[in-house]
Amino acid sequence: MSTLHVPPTGATRRSVLKAALGTTGIAAGSGALTGFPTIWAQNIKDITLQHAGPPVTAIGQIAEQASKDLGFTVRMQASENADLLNRFLSQSNAIDVADVSITFMKYLVGRNVLQGIPLSKIRHWEQTIPLFTKGEYPDGRRASLQGVAPYSVLYVTSPEVKAFSDGPSEWLTGIPAVTNADTLGIRPDLVGRPVTSWADLLDPAFKGKSALQDQPTVGVIDVALAVEARGAMTYGNKGNMTRAEIDKTIALMMEVKRSGQFRSFWTTFDQSVNLMASGEVVIQSMWSPAVSAVRTRGIPCVFQPLKEGYRGWGYNLGMMKHLTGLKRDCAIEYANWYGSGFQGAFIARQGYYSAQPETARKFLTAAEWDYWYGGKPAATDLSDPFGKPAIKAGEVRDGGAFWQRMGNIAVWNSVMDEDRYLTRRWNEFISS
């Protein structure tokens, strides 16, 4: 496990809370708990929060640090995204808080699963990137609205989470947490030439050596980026296709599949890592931690910047409907801890970004910050979150600095209006 980069000064929330038990029961001060009545504060040691998320964010070491800092217990439940959505819809009472994909908000709002989080309770709101809170970049440019943009699913009209708000409101679907700009992973030692465009995913030069993520809401967008880059068709909105666009896309892809272009369609993180590490695949849909995992094996792998831009995504930390009383208060405090830096720094070491970069910065070394966020060459060798060597001194992050990547989102992961139709046609494509 890697060394924890904890700020050298300042009281932990737990120590502040302990001090408060003997006085008013309300903790005060920088980074302190927002305040529990004494009778509740004495009982938080008995609270356990169940946190569900995908394996790349629901990480045990994060829960361990939260438990130490907060004085109650956090436990992680890791599931692949398709399983997570099913759990949210059918077993939400077994979950307390969760990393909820922004696309899943389209399924969950109005379904009596989540409860609204009061904006007034969020401690690090001002440090949250405007891409989430305003739908724009720091320079005022409007962000792409193709797909499900984070801003479009952040605000709701009431604490019952019955409907999205047209603009900012006092209730949130969740607290912005994790984000990234995705592209294609490549094996630079095996592709044999420069890769610069999404079109390369479908290039016959990589016949039998390319792979797709087998998730219709993500895989079809990667496909659409490639198809459009090839000039085969132009979309009105790649993140919200019409039935005619879906039909034409699937027809094109069936033709490409019959030619033997695809080696595999992966569904899990480990599958994507093994395909690339083995050399069976040299170009594919990929996640940043998977690229890092290949590199930790000593195998070259690049998260390749492409001229058409990135596919963006994000997670909000949401709270389940059943939470009340002390447990709900603890969940809000945990959500504030989640955005306070440790978690953001931990996931940075596998290539993900925090929606509150400046809080994460406090828990990163200067060399880590400069590499992962600043786009600068690594001043020293860097490790992944688990202490394994990942980055050699002198390397520069694929795609450069934070806003070079996040400032070039072409389309967001999506749930389309024709989602059911797309899923049926995608399944026909996969089984064809």
LODRENNU-122079 format. One line per field, with one value per residue (C-alpha): residue number from 1; chain; x, y, z. Coordinates in pm, whole numbers, plus 32768, in hexadecimal, padded with zeros to 4 digits. Example, Ala and Ser with C-alpha at 12.3 -4.5 7.8 and 13.67 -1.06 7.14 Angstrom:
num = (1, 2)
cadena = (A, A)
c1 = (84CE, 8557)
c2 = (7E3E, 7F96)
c3 = (830C, 82CA)
This chain:
num = (1, 2, 3, 4, 5, 6, 7, 8, 9, 10, 11, 12, 13, 14, 15, 16, 17, 18, 19, 20, 21, 22, 23, 24, 25, 26, 27, 28, 29, 30, 31, 32, 33, 34, 35, 36, 37, 38, 39, 40, 41, 42, 43, 44, 45, 46, 47, 48, 49, 50, 51, 52, 53, 54, 55, 56, 57, 58, 59, 60, 61, 62, 63, 64, 65, 66, 67, 68, 69, 70, 71, 72, 73, 74, 75, 76, 77, 78, 79, 80, 81, 82, 83, 84, 85, 86, 87, 88, 89, 90, 91, 92, 93, 94, 95, 96, 97, 98, 99, 100, 101, 102, 103, 104, 105, 106, 107, 108, 109, 110, 111, 112, 113, 114, 115, 116, 117, 118, 119, 120, 121, 122, 123, 124, 125, 126, 127, 128, 129, 130, 131, 132, 133, 134, 135, 136, 137, 138, 139, 140, 141, 142, 143, 144, 145, 146, 147, 148, 149, 150, 151, 152, 153, 154, 155, 156, 157, 158, 159, 160, 161, 162, 163, 164, 165, 166, 167, 168, 169, 170, 171, 172, 173, 174, 175, 176, 177, 178, 179, 180, 181, 182, 183, 184, 185, 186, 187, 188, 189, 190, 191, 192, 193, 194, 195, 196, 197, 198, 199, 200, 201, 202, 203, 204, 205, 206, 207, 208, 209, 210, 211, 212, 213, 214, 215, 216, 217, 218, 219, 220, 221, 222, 223, 224, 225, 226, 227, 228, 229, 230, 231, 232, 233, 234, 235, 236, 237, 238, 239, 240, 241, 242, 243, 244, 245, 246, 247, 248, 249, 250, 251, 252, 253, 254, 255, 256, 257, 258, 259, 260, 261, 262, 263, 264, 265, 266, 267, 268, 269, 270, 271, 272, 273, 274, 275, 276, 277, 278, 279, 280, 281, 282, 283, 284, 285, 286, 287, 288, 289, 290, 291, 292, 293, 294, 295, 296, 297, 298, 299, 300, 301, 302, 303, 304, 305, 306, 307, 308, 309, 310, 311, 312, 313, 314, 315, 316, 317, 318, 319, 320, 321, 322, 323, 324, 325, 326, 327, 328, 329, 330, 331, 332, 333, 334, 335, 336, 337, 338, 339, 340, 341, 342, 343, 344, 345, 346, 347, 348, 349, 350, 351, 352, 353, 354, 355, 356, 357, 358, 359, 360, 361, 362, 363, 364, 365, 366, 367, 368, 369, 370, 371, 372, 373, 374, 375, 376, 377, 378, 379, 380, 381, 382, 383, 384, 385, 386, 387, 388, 389, 390, 391, 392, 393, 394, 395, 396, 397, 398, 399, 400, 401, 402, 403, 404, 405, 406, 407, 408, 409, 410, 411, 412, 413, 414, 415, 416, 417, 418, 419, 420, 421, 422, 423, 424, 425, 426, 427, 428, 429, 430, 431, 432)
cadena = (A, A, A, A, A, A, A, A, A, A, A, A, A, A, A, A, A, A, A, A, A, A, A, A, A, A, A, A, A, A, A, A, A, A, A, A, A, A, A, A, A, A, A, A, A, A, A, A, A, A, A, A, A, A, A, A, A, A, A, A, A, A, A, A, A, A, A, A, A, A, A, A, A, A, A, A, A, A, A, A, A, A, A, A, A, A, A, A, A, A, A, A, A, A, A, A, A, A, A, A, A, A, A, A, A, A, A, A, A, A, A, A, A, A, A, A, A, A, A, A, A, A, A, A, A, A, A, A, A, A, A, A, A, A, A, A, A, A, A, A, A, A, A, A, A, A, A, A, A, A, A, A, A, A, A, A, A, A, A, A, A, A, A, A, A, A, A, A, A, A, A, A, A, A, A, A, A, A, A, A, A, A, A, A, A, A, A, A, A, A, A, A, A, A, A, A, A, A, A, A, A, A, A, A, A, A, A, A, A, A, A, A, A, A, A, A, A, A, A, A, A, A, A, A, A, A, A, A, A, A, A, A, A, A, A, A, A, A, A, A, A, A, A, A, A, A, A, A, A, A, A, A, A, A, A, A, A, A, A, A, A, A, A, A, A, A, A, A, A, A, A, A, A, A, A, A, A, A, A, A, A, A, A, A, A, A, A, A, A, A, A, A, A, A, A, A, A, A, A, A, A, A, A, A, A, A, A, A, A, A, A, A, A, A, A, A, A, A, A, A, A, A, A, A, A, A, A, A, A, A, A, A, A, A, A, A, A, A, A, A, A, A, A, A, A, A, A, A, A, A, A, A, A, A, A, A, A, A, A, A, A, A, A, A, A, A, A, A, A, A, A, A, A, A, A, A, A, A, A, A, A, A, A, A, A, A, A, A, A, A, A, A, A, A, A, A, A, A, A, A, A, A, A, A, A, A, A, A, A, A, A, A, A, A, A, A, A, A, A, A, A, A, A, A, A, A, A, A, A, A, A, A)
c1 = (8000, 807F, 80DC, 7FB6, 7FFB, 7F3E, 7F64, 8058, 7F84, 7E1B, 7D36, 7C8D, 7B14, 7B11, 7BF0, 7B19, 79E2, 7A7D, 7AD0, 796D, 78D6, 793A, 78AF, 7792, 778F, 77CC, 791D, 79B0, 7AE1, 7B87, 7B36, 7A63, 791C, 77ED, 7761, 769A, 75C6, 768F, 75B1, 75DE, 7751, 778B, 76E1, 7787, 787E, 7757, 7703, 776A, 773A, 772B, 77CB, 778E, 784E, 7914, 7A5D, 7B2C, 7A91, 7A07, 7B60, 7B9A, 7CB8, 7BD6, 7AD2, 7BDF, 7C5D, 7AFC, 7AB1, 7BEC, 7BA4, 7A30, 7A04, 78F8, 7925, 791A, 7913, 7943, 7872, 790C, 7835, 784B, 776D, 765A, 7635, 763D, 7514, 744C, 74A6, 743F, 72EC, 72A2, 7379, 73B5, 7364, 74A5, 7571, 759A, 7672, 76F2, 77C8, 76AC, 7708, 7676, 75CB, 751C, 746F, 738E, 7316, 7307, 726A, 70F5, 711C, 711D, 7287, 734F, 7316, 737C, 74B5, 748C, 7581, 759F, 7648, 775D, 78A9, 797E, 7883, 7958, 7A7B, 79A3, 79F5, 78F8, 78DA, 77F4, 7758, 7722, 7758, 787B, 79F5, 7AB8, 7AE0, 7965, 794A, 7817, 7863, 77E6, 767D, 7697, 763E, 75EC, 76B9, 76F6, 764E, 750C, 74D0, 755C, 7434, 72D6, 7199, 7164, 7203, 7128, 71F1, 70BB, 7134, 7268, 7276, 72A1, 73BB, 746B, 7396, 73CA, 73BC, 74BC, 74A6, 75FF, 7748, 7832, 794B, 7A0E, 7A38, 7B17, 7B40, 7B52, 7BEF, 7C84, 7D95, 7EAB, 7FE5, 80E2, 81DF, 80E9, 8010, 812A, 80C8, 8040, 7ED8, 7E33, 7CBF, 7B95, 7B7E, 7CAD, 7BD1, 7B30, 7C63, 7C98, 7E08, 7D9C, 7CBB, 7C93, 7D55, 7C4D, 7B49, 7A16, 7975, 7838, 7756, 7660, 7657, 77D5, 7837, 774D, 77E0, 7940, 78B7, 780C, 794B, 7A03, 78F4, 78D9, 7A54, 7A5B, 795E, 7862, 774C, 770B, 763C, 755C, 75BC, 7698, 7619, 74AA, 747F, 733C, 72C0, 7334, 7491, 7499, 742E, 7533, 7644, 75F2, 75E4, 773D, 77C5, 7739, 77EF, 7933, 7903, 78CE, 7A1B, 7AC6, 7B29, 7AE1, 7BA3, 7ABF, 79A8, 7A08, 7923, 7A10, 7B41, 7C1B, 7BB7, 7C25, 7D72, 7DB9, 7D60, 7E56, 7F69, 7F67, 7F84, 7E48, 7DC1, 7E8A, 7D73, 7C31, 7B37, 7BE5, 7BDE, 7CFD, 7D39, 7D48, 7E5C, 7F11, 7EE2, 7F85, 80A8, 80E5, 812F, 824C, 818B, 816F, 800B, 7F8C, 7E3C, 7E54, 7DDE, 7D0E, 7CCA, 7B4E, 7B52, 7AF9, 79C9, 7981, 78DB, 78AC, 782A, 7765, 7766, 75F4, 752C, 741F, 72B9, 72A7, 73AD, 7324, 7398, 74F9, 754E, 74E4, 75B6, 76E1, 76A9, 76B3, 77EF, 7888, 782C, 78E1, 7A0D, 7A01, 7A36, 7B3B, 7C6C, 7CDD, 7BF6, 7C42, 7DB8, 7D94, 7CD9, 7DC1, 7ED7, 7E12, 7DC2, 7C6E, 7C1B, 7B6D, 7A50, 7B02, 7C69, 7CF1, 7C8D, 7D34, 7E6F, 7EA4, 7ED0, 7FB7, 812C, 819D, 821F, 80D1, 8006, 80E8, 80CC, 7F5F, 7EC5, 7FD0, 8039, 81A7, 82B1, 82C0, 83D3, 8401, 8387, 8218, 814A, 7FE1, 7EF0, 7F65, 80D9, 812F, 821C, 8149, 81F7, 8369, 8417, 8401, 82B8, 819F, 8032, 7F78, 7EAB, 7F61, 7ED1, 7D7B, 7CC7, 7D74, 7CBD, 7B7D, 7B6A, 7B4A, 7A16, 7965, 784C, 77E8, 7783, 7610, 74BB, 7404, 7292, 7292, 734F, 727A, 7287, 73FF, 7434, 736E, 742C, 757C, 7535, 74E4, 7634, 76F4, 7649, 765B)
c2 = (8000, 815C, 825E, 8335, 84A5, 853B, 86AF, 86E0, 87D9, 8807, 8739, 8604, 8608, 84EA, 859E, 86D5, 8605, 855C, 86AE, 8721, 8601, 86A3, 87F9, 885D, 8732, 8816, 8803, 893F, 89A3, 8967, 880C, 87BB, 8702, 87DA, 877E, 8664, 8682, 85E9, 84BA, 8469, 84B6, 83B8, 82B0, 82E5, 81CE, 80E2, 816B, 80A8, 8139, 804C, 80F4, 8052, 80A4, 8013, 7F62, 808C, 8176, 8094, 8052, 7FC7, 80B1, 81DF, 814F, 8103, 8269, 82F6, 8216, 828F, 83FC, 83FD, 830E, 8236, 8111, 8120, 7FDC, 7FBE, 7EE2, 7EC5, 7E5A, 7E86, 7F9E, 7EC5, 7E12, 7F5D, 7FE5, 7EAB, 7ECB, 8039, 7FE4, 7EA5, 7EA1, 800C, 7FC9, 7EFB, 802C, 8178, 824A, 8201, 8278, 82AF, 82D8, 8419, 8347, 8276, 83B1, 8393, 8243, 829C, 83F7, 83CE, 8260, 828F, 821B, 8354, 8474, 85D5, 865C, 87C3, 88A9, 8973, 8848, 881F, 889E, 8898, 8922, 8A4E, 8966, 8891, 88BA, 898E, 8877, 87D1, 88FA, 89E5, 8918, 89F1, 8A07, 8AF8, 8BE5, 8BF9, 8B17, 8A3C, 88CA, 87CA, 8765, 862E, 8506, 852E, 8657, 865C, 87AF, 872F, 8627, 86D0, 879D, 8728, 87E3, 874A, 866B, 854E, 854D, 8537, 8609, 86BC, 8834, 890B, 89C4, 89E4, 8993, 8951, 87D5, 86F2, 8591, 8559, 8607, 861C, 8528, 847F, 84D6, 8494, 84BE, 8368, 8306, 81CF, 8101, 808D, 7FB9, 80AC, 7F93, 7EC5, 7FB7, 7FFA, 815F, 829D, 8290, 83E7, 83B3, 82F1, 826D, 8192, 80B0, 8034, 803E, 7EEF, 7F12, 7E9B, 7D82, 7C7F, 7D5D, 7E58, 7E3E, 7EF6, 7F1E, 7E4C, 7F4F, 7FEE, 8144, 815F, 8077, 8115, 826E, 81EC, 8155, 829B, 8362, 826C, 8261, 83DD, 8402, 8317, 83F4, 82D7, 83A7, 84E4, 84E9, 85F9, 858D, 845C, 8444, 8441, 8394, 8372, 8216, 8251, 82AA, 8178, 8095, 8121, 810B, 7FA2, 7F42, 7FD7, 7F28, 7DD7, 7DFA, 7E52, 7D30, 7C37, 7CA5, 7C23, 7D78, 7D2E, 7C3C, 7C66, 7D24, 7D51, 7D87, 7DA1, 7E68, 7D30, 7CB9, 7E01, 7DF3, 7C8C, 7CC7, 7DE5, 7D4D, 7C09, 7CBF, 7C17, 7D77, 7EAA, 7FB0, 7FB7, 806E, 8092, 8135, 81FB, 810E, 7FEC, 809F, 80D4, 7F63, 7EF8, 7FE4, 7F5B, 7E0C, 7EB5, 7EB2, 7FF1, 8075, 81CF, 8279, 831C, 8485, 849A, 85C7, 85AB, 85CF, 84F9, 8440, 84D1, 8439, 8473, 83EA, 8498, 8415, 83D6, 8384, 827B, 82D0, 8201, 82CA, 8393, 842C, 83F0, 830B, 8413, 8519, 842E, 83F3, 856A, 8587, 8467, 850E, 8647, 8574, 84CF, 8621, 869A, 860C, 84B3, 83F7, 84E4, 84B3, 833A, 831A, 8415, 8314, 8230, 8345, 83C3, 852B, 85B8, 86AB, 8779, 877C, 887B, 87AA, 8677, 8745, 8759, 85DF, 85BF, 85FC, 8716, 8614, 855C, 869A, 8716, 85CA, 856B, 86C7, 87B5, 8705, 871D, 860D, 8536, 85C0, 846A, 8307, 82F5, 81D6, 8175, 8189, 8035, 807F, 7FD4, 808F, 8136, 8269, 8296, 83E2, 84B7, 8427, 8519, 84BD, 845A, 8588, 8683, 875F, 8744, 884C, 87DD, 8693, 86F9, 882F, 8756, 867F, 862D, 8561, 84DF, 837F, 836D, 82D3, 8322, 8365, 8228, 8166, 8029, 801F, 805A, 7F41, 7E4E, 7EAD, 7EA5, 7D48, 7CE0, 7D6E, 7CB7, 7B69, 7B8B)
c3 = (8000, 7FB0, 80B4, 811D, 80DD, 8204, 824A, 8369, 842B, 848E, 8569, 84E2, 84E8, 85DB, 86D6, 86BF, 86F7, 8828, 88BB, 887E, 8943, 8A89, 8A34, 8950, 8866, 873D, 8692, 8600, 853E, 83F0, 836D, 849D, 84AD, 846C, 85C2, 865C, 8798, 88B5, 88DF, 876E, 8764, 8877, 87A3, 8652, 869D, 866E, 8514, 83DE, 8283, 815A, 802D, 7ED9, 7D9E, 7C7D, 7CD0, 7C5B, 7D5F, 7E73, 7F01, 805D, 80B8, 8080, 816F, 8271, 826F, 8284, 83AE, 8460, 841C, 8466, 858A, 84EB, 83FE, 8283, 81BF, 8048, 7F64, 7E09, 7CE0, 7B69, 7AE6, 7A53, 7BA1, 7C59, 7B99, 7BE6, 7D56, 7D5F, 7CCB, 7D8E, 7EC9, 7F24, 8093, 80A8, 803A, 80EF, 8006, 7EA9, 7D8B, 7C94, 7B26, 7A9C, 7991, 7A9D, 7B1B, 79EB, 7A71, 7BE4, 7BFD, 7C37, 7C9F, 7E1C, 7E38, 7E90, 7F7E, 7F2D, 7FD5, 8050, 7FA2, 80E3, 818C, 808A, 810D, 7FD1, 7EDA, 7E7B, 7E26, 7D3E, 7BCE, 7B0A, 7A0B, 7B09, 7BB9, 7A92, 7957, 78ED, 78F2, 79D3, 78AC, 787F, 774E, 774F, 7767, 766E, 76A7, 75CF, 76AD, 7820, 7897, 7A12, 7A39, 799C, 7AAA, 7BE1, 7C5A, 7CBC, 7D17, 7E70, 7F7B, 7EFC, 7DB6, 7CDE, 7BB9, 7B37, 7B5F, 7A27, 7AD4, 7C24, 7D53, 7EC7, 7E9C, 7DF7, 7D6D, 7E01, 7E46, 7D17, 7D5D, 7C44, 7AD5, 79AB, 7836, 778E, 7647, 75A6, 7646, 755E, 756A, 74D0, 74A3, 73D3, 730A, 7215, 71C2, 7266, 72E2, 72D4, 7294, 7317, 71B2, 71FD, 72D4, 7192, 70B2, 6FFE, 705B, 71B6, 713E, 724F, 7340, 73B4, 74C8, 7548, 769B, 7698, 7737, 7643, 76E8, 76CF, 75B5, 74B9, 74FE, 74C0, 7380, 731E, 7356, 7274, 716A, 715B, 7152, 7026, 6F76, 6F5C, 6FFA, 70C1, 71FF, 7287, 73E9, 7419, 757C, 751C, 73CD, 730D, 72B3, 714E, 71CA, 72AD, 718E, 70A1, 71AA, 7202, 7093, 705D, 718E, 712D, 6FE4, 709A, 718B, 706E, 6FDD, 711A, 71A1, 730F, 73E6, 7510, 75BF, 772B, 7854, 797E, 79DD, 79FA, 789F, 7804, 78BC, 7856, 76EA, 76D3, 77AB, 76E4, 7598, 7516, 74E7, 7485, 747C, 7545, 761F, 776E, 78C6, 7957, 7A80, 7989, 78CA, 7A15, 7A6D, 7925, 7963, 7AC1, 7A17, 795C, 7814, 7743, 772B, 76CB, 7705, 75B1, 757B, 743B, 7361, 7379, 74F4, 7620, 76A5, 77FC, 792C, 7A9D, 7BE7, 7CF6, 7E59, 7E96, 7FCE, 7FD6, 802E, 816F, 8230, 8355, 849D, 8515, 83F3, 82F9, 83AD, 83A5, 8231, 81EE, 82BE, 81FD, 80B5, 8129, 818D, 8035, 7F91, 808A, 7FD9, 8047, 7F5C, 7E3D, 7E69, 7E84, 7D3A, 7C93, 7CAF, 7BC6, 7ACE, 7B43, 7B9A, 7CCB, 7C91, 7D9F, 7D1C, 7E13, 7F40, 7EA4, 7E6F, 7FE9, 7FF6, 7EC9, 7EBB, 7DD8, 7CDF, 7CDF, 7CAF, 7B97, 7ADF, 7B10, 7AFF, 7A7E, 7941, 79A5, 798E, 7AC5, 7BA2, 7C46, 7C18, 7C84, 7D0F, 7CDB, 7E07, 7E84, 7E81, 7D39, 7C4E, 7B41, 7AB2, 7A6A, 7AA2, 7969, 78E8, 788D, 78BC, 7781, 7714, 77EF, 7900, 79A5, 78D5, 7795, 77C2, 7870, 7792, 765B, 76A0, 7558, 75F5, 774B, 77A8, 7775, 77A3, 7663, 7632, 7560, 766C, 765C, 74E4, 74E8, 75E5, 750C, 73D1, 7488, 7505, 73A1, 7338, 744B, 7402, 7285)
